[in-house]
């Protein structure tokens, strides 16, 4: 059977559950890339329904189709120019008044459309009831109640979307009463013969498109609707010639929408006539860019009065309001945030996390590596092959893999905080502090993402509208400790600070935040002067994370780690093994002569730079250099270099580092110096400048050197003073 291909576009406001629905519809069958010409993430997925192969596109979350941001332009261009078979408008049922504004804009495009009324499971706790059938009648658009986080109603939504797309007409499947609608329009506009005649003509001669818009003619008062219809008369030939939606185009001309004006290529006479019509409206309704918005919100209020019932009285607090009274309290918010993060780090790096890591490390080093070595020798493999596999690959990659349980635990807890809605509050909490540095809480969102990986965190800075804020956020985000650095922390903390695991890790993460704030204050007064954009952020309601969503987050982390371990880290381990096993004349060296290796020559050339920081030996230097490929490679490199000692890594590190202060200085440098090559590439792409990218990397490494110098020198001084007593 030949399957036809269809495209469903998911559109909706931020925090409406659109991506959750996308994940539920497509499962793991997804592709993530960038939209052509812009750096906005593009997510596509696949599903099959009724014998059709469907591509689902998760459009960026927006509040309107106005062309003010890259996200709005991406969504707008896709729904207008790419002609999706069905637009699935995801509406947050708990904030239906705000969400319906985008719904009305999408409806005016005349495209097949279904409303996914999401978060229906949360209505009861918020004291809200929605008459779904009445809402469907009122809008003339199929409405499907769903709870995407629990998978409820998703199958019905896909079925309705399929049938709507097949029919190619939005309202035909909605069980509304056409005679009732005609009566309402007659009651509202019957005294205006021009409106009555034009509405009849549109329904008769504009087929599918106008069948999707005449339902919402009730949005506008008589004067505004007459102005829209008169503009439609003027632009109708141009719209038909260019394939543009007539109602949408007329409304956007009143909004003074530049892309629409440019696309229509109006003559001077046409533009003059339209300006006269709009000026007459302005004399009665005020500024032109507010006329349509006011009309739409007036209509939305009417719809909500008819279809939405609020069981709680005005001013009665919801559960989210009560929780926010504590977690966003001006005095309690910051201590509570610090306490929550400290608890997360204590659990992750405390007895439980350490037990899991130690067990996996013993399994790899004491059981798996000897078993592989014995097997290779039984196959009469050469010594260099055994060394490559056991000392290079298994020792290098295995030393990183052993810390993976702690990475998973950290992401598990961070996913709970994110999915519950608390992380959005964290950005709100940090806004006051960041405001003093010249940034806003909006910059804290990419910084929070930096705790996972610097690459998507840097890409997330593209959502900042202010160029100065965007550059500063990109420069500061790598100071947040990404998960790739966790194996380094785990290795050194086990060796030097076993009794204070959680406290030391929390201190390292806090150091990254403090350094970022201080650097922001410096940049604000030097290379990045100017004001910052105001911070406006929607706080989503608190939700109980679902197992399916948490598993999806962890699965993505497992997959990402497996790919990195099997590609970048494996290649880095092989390269490090080769460089430390061979001399500059390419002669293989015995383990005790690594001082004469290629790697040692490289390290000795760099090592003097780190002497004032407490780790001026070549092994530490080359480990840091390998960290430019991937931060986990720091651990892999040290493991390969010291595997010949026959000692555990903790014992080796205690011997080669002069003091715990030197080890702490090393950790601070790893935290702050320039990120991996992938993150550097993202910085160059987002800044669109090699000069800025190289300058940023040099700045970050310089800051790392200075802070590590302070930690080692002052820490050593303090230890000496304490030793006198």
C-alpha positions in Angstrom: 0.0 0.0 0.0 1.3 3.5 -0.9 1.3 5.8 2.0 0.6 9.5 1.5 2.7 12.0 3.3 1.2 14.8 5.5 2.6 17.6 7.7 1.1 18.6 11.0 2.3 21.8 12.5 2.1 22.1 16.3 1.7 25.8 17.3 1.1 27.3 20.7 2.2 29.7 23.5 5.3 28.9 25.5 4.6 26.5 28.4 1.4 25.2 26.9 2.7 21.6 26.8 3.3 21.7 23.1 6.7 19.8 23.2 5.2 17.3 25.7 2.4 16.6 23.1 5.0 16.4 20.3 7.0 13.8 22.3 3.8 11.9 23.0 2.8 11.9 19.3 6.1 11.0 17.9 7.9 9.0 20.7 11.6 8.7 20.0 11.2 9.1 16.2 12.5 12.7 16.2 15.0 14.8 14.4 16.4 18.0 15.8 18.1 20.6 13.6 18.0 24.4 12.8 15.5 26.3 10.7 17.2 27.5 7.4 18.6 31.0 7.7 18.2 31.4 11.5 19.5 29.7 14.6 16.2 28.6 16.0 15.9 24.9 16.8 13.8 22.8 14.5 12.2 19.7 15.8 10.5 17.2 13.5 8.9 13.8 14.3 7.2 11.0 12.6 3.9 9.1 13.1 1.7 6.9 11.1 -2.1 7.1 11.2 -4.8 5.7 9.0 -2.2 4.5 6.5 -0.6 7.9 6.2 3.0 8.8 7.0 2.8 12.1 8.9 5.6 14.5 9.7 4.9 16.5 12.9 6.8 19.8 13.2 7.1 21.3 16.7 7.1 25.1 16.0 8.7 27.5 18.4 6.5 28.7 21.3 5.1 32.2 20.6 2.3 34.4 21.8 1.4 35.9 18.4 2.3 35.8 14.7 3.8 39.3 14.8 7.2 39.5 13.1 9.1 40.7 16.2 11.4 37.8 17.1 13.2 34.9 15.2 10.8 32.4 16.8 7.7 34.3 15.6 9.1 34.6 12.1 9.9 30.9 11.9 6.3 30.0 13.0 4.7 32.6 10.8 6.7 31.7 7.7 6.0 28.0 8.2 2.2 28.2 8.6 1.9 30.8 5.8 4.5 29.6 3.2 4.9 25.8 3.9 1.2 25.0 3.8 1.0 22.4 6.5 -1.9 20.0 6.0 -3.2 20.6 9.5 -2.3 23.2 12.2 -2.7 21.7 15.7 -3.1 24.7 18.0 -2.1 23.6 21.5 -4.0 25.7 24.0 -3.3 25.7 27.8 -6.8 25.1 29.3 -5.7 26.8 32.6 -4.8 30.0 30.7 -7.3 29.8 27.9 -8.0 33.6 27.7 -4.4 34.4 26.8 -3.9 31.3 24.5 -7.0 32.0 22.3 -5.4 35.2 20.9 -2.9 33.1 18.8 -5.8 30.7 18.0 -7.8 33.5 16.4 -4.7 34.6 14.4 -4.2 31.1 13.1 -7.8 30.7 12.2 -7.7 33.7 10.0 -5.1 32.0 7.8 -7.9 29.7 6.5 -5.9 26.5 7.0 -7.2 23.2 8.3 -6.9 23.5 12.1 -7.6 21.5 15.3 -7.4 22.9 18.8 -5.7 20.6 21.3 -7.1 21.8 24.7 -4.2 20.7 26.9 -3.8 20.3 30.7 -7.4 19.3 31.2 -6.3 17.2 34.1 -5.3 20.4 36.0 -8.6 22.2 35.7 -10.3 20.7 38.8 -7.4 21.7 41.1 -7.6 25.3 39.8 -11.4 25.5 40.1 -12.1 25.8 36.4 -14.7 24.0 34.2 -14.7 24.3 30.4 -17.7 23.4 28.2 -15.7 21.9 25.3 -18.7 21.4 23.1 -19.8 25.0 23.5 -16.3 26.2 22.8 -16.2 24.1 19.6 -19.6 25.6 18.5 -18.5 29.1 19.3 -15.2 28.9 17.4 -16.3 26.6 14.7 -13.0 24.7 15.0 -12.6 21.1 16.2 -11.6 21.1 19.9 -10.1 18.0 21.5 -9.5 17.9 25.3 -6.2 16.3 26.1 -3.7 15.8 29.0 -0.5 15.4 27.0 1.7 14.7 30.1 -0.5 11.6 30.8 -1.2 10.6 27.2 -4.9 11.2 27.5 -6.8 12.3 24.4 -3.8 12.2 22.1 -5.2 9.3 19.9 -8.5 11.2 19.4 -6.5 14.4 18.6 -4.5 12.5 15.9 -7.8 11.1 14.5 -9.5 14.5 14.4 -6.4 16.1 12.8 -6.4 13.3 10.1 -10.0 13.8 9.2 -9.7 17.6 9.2 -6.7 17.4 6.9 -8.5 15.0 4.6 -11.6 17.3 4.4 -9.4 20.4 3.8 -11.9 22.5 5.6 -11.7 23.5 9.2 -15.2 24.0 10.4 -17.0 21.3 8.4 -16.3 18.7 11.0 -17.2 20.9 14.0 -20.7 20.2 15.0 -21.9 23.8 15.0 -25.2 25.1 13.9 -24.8 27.1 10.7 -28.3 28.6 10.9 -27.6 29.7 14.5 -24.4 31.3 13.3 -26.0 33.0 10.4 -28.6 34.3 12.8 -26.0 35.8 15.1 -24.3 37.5 12.2 -27.6 38.9 11.0 -28.4 40.2 14.5 -25.0 41.8 14.8 -24.5 43.2 11.3 -28.0 43.0 9.7 -28.4 46.8 9.6 -25.3 47.2 7.5 -26.2 46.1 4.0 -22.5 46.3 2.8 -21.4 43.8 5.4 -24.3 41.4 4.8 -23.6 41.5 1.0 -19.9 41.0 1.3 -20.1 38.1 3.8 -22.5 36.4 1.4 -20.1 36.9 -1.5 -17.1 35.6 0.4 -18.9 32.5 1.4 -20.1 31.9 -2.1 -16.9 32.5 -4.0 -13.9 31.9 -1.7 -14.5 28.2 -0.9 -12.4 26.5 1.7 -10.6 29.6 2.9 -13.6 31.6 3.8 -15.4 28.6 5.3 -12.7 28.8 7.9 -13.0 32.5 8.7 -16.6 33.4 8.5 -17.2 31.7 11.8 -15.0 34.3 13.5 -16.6 37.3 11.7 -18.2 37.9 15.1 -14.9 39.0 16.4 -15.2 42.5 15.1 -17.6 45.4 15.6 -19.5 46.7 12.6 -17.1 49.5 11.7 -14.0 47.3 12.0 -15.5 44.5 10.0 -16.6 46.9 7.3 -13.1 48.3 7.1 -11.7 44.8 6.8 -14.1 43.9 4.0 -13.3 47.1 2.1 -9.6 46.3 2.3 -10.4 42.8 1.1 -12.1 44.3 -2.0 -8.9 46.3 -2.7 -6.4 43.5 -2.2 -8.4 40.5 -3.5 -6.7 40.3 -6.9 -3.2 40.6 -5.3 -4.0 37.9 -2.8 -5.4 35.5 -5.5 -2.3 36.2 -7.6 0.2 35.5 -4.8 -1.8 32.8 -3.0 -2.2 34.7 0.2 -5.1 34.3 2.6 -7.5 37.2 2.1 -8.8 37.8 5.6 -5.4 37.4 7.1 -3.8 39.9 4.7 -6.6 42.5 5.3 -6.2 42.2 9.1 -2.4 42.4 9.0 -2.6 45.6 6.8 -4.6 47.2 9.5 -1.9 46.1 11.9 0.7 47.8 9.6 2.4 44.5 9.2 5.6 45.1 7.2 6.1 41.6 5.7 2.5 41.5 4.5 2.8 45.0 2.9 6.0 44.0 1.2 4.5 40.6 0.0 1.4 42.3 -1.5 3.4 44.9 -3.5 0.6 47.4 -3.3 0.4 50.2 -5.8 0.5 53.8 -4.5 -3.2 54.1 -5.2 -4.1 50.9 -3.3 -1.9 51.9 -0.4 -3.6 55.4 -0.3 -7.1 53.9 -0.2 -6.1 51.5 2.6 -4.5 54.3 4.6 -7.7 56.3 4.4 -9.8 53.3 5.6 -7.4 52.7 8.5 -7.2 56.5 9.4 -11.0 56.5 9.8 -10.7 53.6 12.2 -8.0 55.3 14.2 -10.1 58.3 14.7 -12.6 56.1 16.6 -10.5 53.2 18.0 -7.1 54.7 18.6 -3.7 53.6 17.3 -3.8 51.1 14.4 -1.6 48.5 16.0 -4.0 48.1 18.9 -7.3 48.0 17.0 -7.3 44.4 16.0 -5.8 43.2 19.3 -8.5 45.0 21.3 -11.3 43.5 19.1 -9.9 40.0 19.5 -9.6 40.2 23.3 -13.1 41.6 23.5 -14.3 38.5 21.6 -12.2 36.2 23.7 -13.8 37.6 26.8 -17.2 36.9 25.4 -16.3 33.3 24.5 -14.8 32.6 27.9 -17.9 34.0 29.6 -20.0 31.6 27.7 -17.7 28.5 27.8 -15.6 28.8 31.0 -16.8 28.6 34.6 -14.6 29.6 37.5 -15.7 27.7 40.6 -13.3 29.6 42.9 -14.1 33.2 43.8 -12.1 36.1 42.6 -8.8 36.4 44.5 -8.9 32.8 45.8 -5.4 31.4 45.7 -4.6 28.2 43.7 -2.1 25.7 44.9 0.6 27.2 42.7 -0.1 30.6 44.2 0.2 29.2 47.7 3.5 27.5 46.9 4.9 30.6 45.2 4.1 32.6 48.3 6.9 30.6 49.9 9.4 29.8 47.2 9.4 33.3 45.7 9.3 35.1 49.0 11.8 38.0 48.9 13.5 36.7 52.0 13.1 32.9 51.7 13.5 32.4 47.9 17.3 32.6 47.6 18.1 30.5 50.7 15.6 27.9 49.6 17.1 27.7 46.1 20.6 27.3 47.6 19.3 24.7 50.0 17.5 22.7 47.3 20.6 22.7 45.0 22.8 21.7 48.0 20.6 18.8 48.7 20.7 17.7 45.1 24.5 17.7 45.1 24.7 16.0 48.5 22.5 13.1 47.3 24.3 12.9 43.9 27.9 12.9 45.3 27.1 11.6 48.8 27.2 8.0 50.0 24.7 6.7 47.4 26.3 8.3 44.4 29.8 7.4 45.5 28.8 3.7 46.2 27.4 3.4 42.6 30.5 5.0 41.1 33.0 3.0 43.1 31.2 -0.2 42.3 31.1 0.4 38.6 34.8 1.5 38.6 35.8 -1.7 40.4 33.8 -3.8 37.9 35.5 -2.2 35.0 39.1 -2.0 36.4 39.2 -5.2 38.4 37.0 -7.5 36.4 36.4 -6.4 32.9 39.8 -5.1 31.9 41.7 -8.2 33.2 39.2 -10.5 31.5 39.7 -8.6 28.2 43.5 -8.7 28.6 43.5 -12.4 29.2 41.2 -13.0 26.2 43.5 -11.0 23.9 46.6 -12.9 25.2 44.9 -16.2 24.6 44.4 -15.0 21.0 48.1 -14.3 20.8 47.5 -10.5 20.4 50.7 -8.4 20.4 51.6 -6.3 23.4 50.8 -3.0 21.7 47.3 -4.3 20.9 46.7 -5.4 24.5 48.0 -2.1 25.7 45.8 -0.1 23.2 42.6 -1.9 24.2 43.2 -2.2 28.0 45.4 0.8 28.8 44.0 3.1 26.2 40.3 2.3 25.4 39.1 0.5 28.5 41.1 2.6 31.0 40.4 5.9 29.2 36.7 5.4 28.5 36.0 3.2 31.5 37.3 5.8 33.9 34.6 8.2 32.5 31.8 5.6 32.3 32.3 4.8 36.0 31.0 8.3 36.9 27.9 8.0 34.7 25.5 6.9 37.5 26.2 10.3 39.2 25.6 12.2 36.0 22.3 10.3 35.6 21.3 11.1 39.2 22.0 14.8 38.8 19.9 15.0 35.6 17.1 13.0 37.3 16.8 15.6 40.1 17.3 18.6 37.7 14.5 17.1 35.4 12.2 16.9 38.4 12.9 20.5 39.3 12.4 21.6 35.7 9.2 19.6 34.9 7.7 20.6 38.2 8.0 24.3 37.2 10.5 25.2 39.9 13.3 26.1 37.5 11.2 28.9 36.0 11.0 30.3 39.5 14.8 30.1 39.9 15.1 32.4 36.9 12.7 34.8 38.6 14.6 34.6 41.8 17.9 35.3 40.2 16.6 38.3 38.2 17.2 40.8 41.0 20.8 39.7 41.4 21.5 39.6 37.7 19.8 43.0 37.2 22.6 44.6 39.2 25.2 43.0 36.9 23.5 44.4 33.8 21.6 41.2 32.9 18.1 39.9 33.6 16.6 36.7 34.8 16.1 35.7 31.1 19.9 35.2 30.9 19.7 32.7 33.8 17.6 30.3 31.6 20.6 29.5 29.3 22.9 29.5 32.3 20.7 26.9 34.0 20.9 24.8 30.8 24.6 25.1 31.0 24.5 22.8 34.0 23.7 20.1 31.5 25.7 21.0 28.4 27.2 24.3 27.2 26.3 23.7 23.5 22.4 23.9 23.8 22.8 26.5 26.6 24.8 28.8 24.2 22.2 28.2 21.5 19.4 29.1 24.0 20.9 32.6 24.2 19.5 33.3 20.8 16.1 33.9 22.5 17.4 37.1 24.0 16.3 40.0 21.9 19.1 42.4 23.0 22.4 41.9 21.2 24.4 43.0 24.2 22.6 40.6 26.5 23.0 37.8 24.0 26.8 38.3 23.7 27.3 38.6 27.5 25.2 35.5 28.2 27.2 33.5 25.6 30.4 34.6 27.3 29.3 33.7 30.8 27.3 30.5 30.2 30.4 28.2 30.0 31.2 29.2 33.6 28.3 27.0 34.6 29.6 23.6 35.3 28.4 21.2 32.5 27.8 17.5 33.2 31.0 16.6 31.3 33.1 18.0 34.1 31.4 15.8 36.7 33.8 12.8 36.3 36.7 15.2 37.0 35.1 16.4 40.2 34.2 12.9 41.2 37.8 11.7 40.7 39.5 14.5 42.7 36.9 14.7 45.4 37.2 11.0 46.1 41.0 11.4 46.4 41.2 14.6 48.4 37.8 15.5 50.0 35.9 12.2 50.7 34.3 13.6 53.8 32.9 16.7 52.2 31.8 15.5 48.8 28.4 17.3 48.5 29.8 20.5 50.1 32.8 20.7 47.7 30.7 20.1 44.6 28.2 22.6 45.7 31.0 25.1 46.3 32.4 24.5 42.8 29.0 25.1 41.1 28.5 28.2 43.3 32.0 29.4 42.3 30.9 29.3 38.6 27.8 31.4 39.4 29.8 33.9 41.5 32.5 34.3 38.8 29.9 34.7 36.1 28.3 37.6 38.1 31.6 39.3 38.7 32.6 39.0 35.1 29.2 40.4 34.0 29.9 43.5 36.2 33.3 43.8 34.6 32.0 43.4 31.0 29.1 45.8 31.7 31.7 48.6 32.4 34.1 47.7 29.5 33.4 45.9 26.2 29.6 45.4 26.7 28.3 48.8 27.9 24.6 49.6 27.6 21.3 48.8 29.1 19.6 45.4 29.2 16.1 44.4 28.0 13.4 44.2 30.7 12.6 40.7 32.0 9.1 39.4 31.5 8.6 35.6 32.1 5.6 33.5 32.4 5.6 31.2 35.5 4.0 27.9 34.6 1.8 26.2 37.2 3.4 23.6 39.4 3.0 20.1 37.9 3.8 16.6 39.2 6.5 15.2 36.8 5.5 12.0 35.1 7.6 8.9 34.9 7.4 8.9 31.1 8.7 12.5 30.8 11.5 11.8 33.3 12.5 8.7 31.5 12.6 10.6 28.2 15.0 13.1 29.7 17.2 10.3 31.1 17.1 8.4 27.8 18.3 11.4 25.9 21.2 11.8 28.4 22.1 8.1 28.1 22.0 8.2 24.3 24.1 11.4 24.2 26.6 9.9 26.6 26.8 6.6 24.6 27.4 8.5 21.4 30.1 10.7 23.0 31.8 7.6 24.6 31.7 5.7 21.4 33.1 8.5 19.2 34.8 11.5 20.8 36.0 9.9 24.0 37.0 6.7 22.3 39.0 8.6 19.7 40.6 10.9 22.3 41.6 7.8 24.4 43.3 6.2 21.4 45.1 9.4 20.5 46.3 9.9 24.1 47.5 6.3 24.3 49.4 6.7 21.1 51.1 10.0 22.1 52.1 8.6 25.5 53.2 5.2 24.2 55.5 6.5 21.4 58.6 8.8 21.4 59.0 11.7 18.9 60.9 9.2 16.7 57.8 6.9 16.7 59.5 4.2 18.8 57.1 2.4 21.3 58.2 3.1 24.8 57.8 0.8 27.9 55.4 2.1 30.5 58.2 3.4 32.8 59.6 5.7 30.0 56.6 7.9 29.3 58.7 10.9 30.3 60.2 10.5 26.8 56.9 10.4 24.9 55.4 12.8 22.4 52.8 13.6 25.0 55.4 14.5 27.6 57.1 16.8 25.2 53.9 18.7 24.6 53.0 18.8 28.3 56.4 20.0 29.4 56.2 22.9 27.0 52.9 24.0 28.5 53.5 23.0 32.2 55.4 26.2 33.3 52.2 28.2 32.8 50.5 26.2 35.5 53.3 26.2 38.1 51.9 29.2 40.0 48.6 27.4 40.1 50.0 24.4 42.0 50.0 21.8 39.2 53.0 22.5 37.0 53.7 18.9 35.9 53.3 17.8 32.4 50.6 15.1 33.0 48.2 17.7 34.4 48.9 20.0 31.5 48.2 17.5 28.8 45.0 16.4 30.6 43.8 20.0 30.4 44.7 20.2 26.7 42.8 17.0 26.0 39.8 18.5 27.9 39.4 20.9 24.9 38.1 18.0 22.9 35.7 16.9 25.7 35.9 17.7 29.4 35.5 14.0 30.3 38.8 13.4 28.5 40.7 15.0 31.4 39.9 11.9 33.5 40.6 9.5 30.6 44.0 11.1 30.0 45.0 10.9 33.7 43.9 7.3 33.9 45.9 6.3 30.8 49.0 8.2 31.9 49.0 6.6 35.4 47.7 3.2 34.6 51.3 1.7 34.6 51.8 2.6 38.3 49.6 -0.2 39.4 48.1 2.1 42.0 44.5 3.3 42.3 43.8 6.8 40.9 43.2 8.3 44.3 46.5 7.2 45.6 48.3 8.4 42.5 46.7 11.9 42.6 47.6 12.2 46.3 51.2 11.6 45.3 51.5 13.9 42.3 49.5 16.9 43.6 51.4 18.7 46.3 48.4 19.4 48.5 44.6 19.4 48.5 44.7 23.1 47.8 46.5 22.4 44.5 43.8 19.8 43.7 41.1 22.4 44.4 42.9 24.9 42.2 43.0 22.3 39.4 39.2 21.7 39.8 38.6 25.5 39.6 40.6 25.7 36.4 38.6 22.8 34.9 35.4 24.6 35.9 36.3 28.0 34.3 38.6 27.5 31.3 37.4 27.6 27.7 34.8 25.0 26.9 35.2 22.0 24.5 35.5 22.4 20.8 31.8 21.8 20.2 30.9 24.6 22.6 33.5 26.9 21.0 32.0 26.2 17.6 28.5 27.1 18.9 29.9 30.4 20.3 31.5 31.3 17.0 28.2 30.5 15.2 26.0 32.4 17.6 28.3 35.4 17.7 28.9 35.2 14.0 32.5 36.3 14.5 35.8 34.5 14.9 37.1 37.6 16.7 34.5 37.5 19.4 34.7 33.7 19.7 38.5 33.6 20.1 38.4 36.6 22.4 35.7 34.9 24.5 37.8 31.7 24.8 40.9 33.7 25.8 38.9 35.7 28.3 37.4 32.5 29.9 40.9 30.9 30.1 42.4 34.0 31.5 39.7 34.2 34.2 40.3 30.5 35.0 44.0 31.2 35.5 43.5 34.2 37.7 40.9 32.5 39.9 42.9 29.3 40.2 46.0 31.4 41.1 44.0 33.1 43.9 42.7 29.8 45.2 46.1 28.2 45.3 48.2 31.1 46.6 45.8 32.3 49.2 44.7 28.8 50.1 48.4 27.7 50.6 49.0 30.9 52.7 45.9 30.1 54.8 47.1 26.5 55.3 50.5 27.7 56.4 49.1 30.2 58.8 46.8 27.5 60.3 49.9 25.2 60.5 51.6 27.7 62.8 49.1 27.2 65.5 
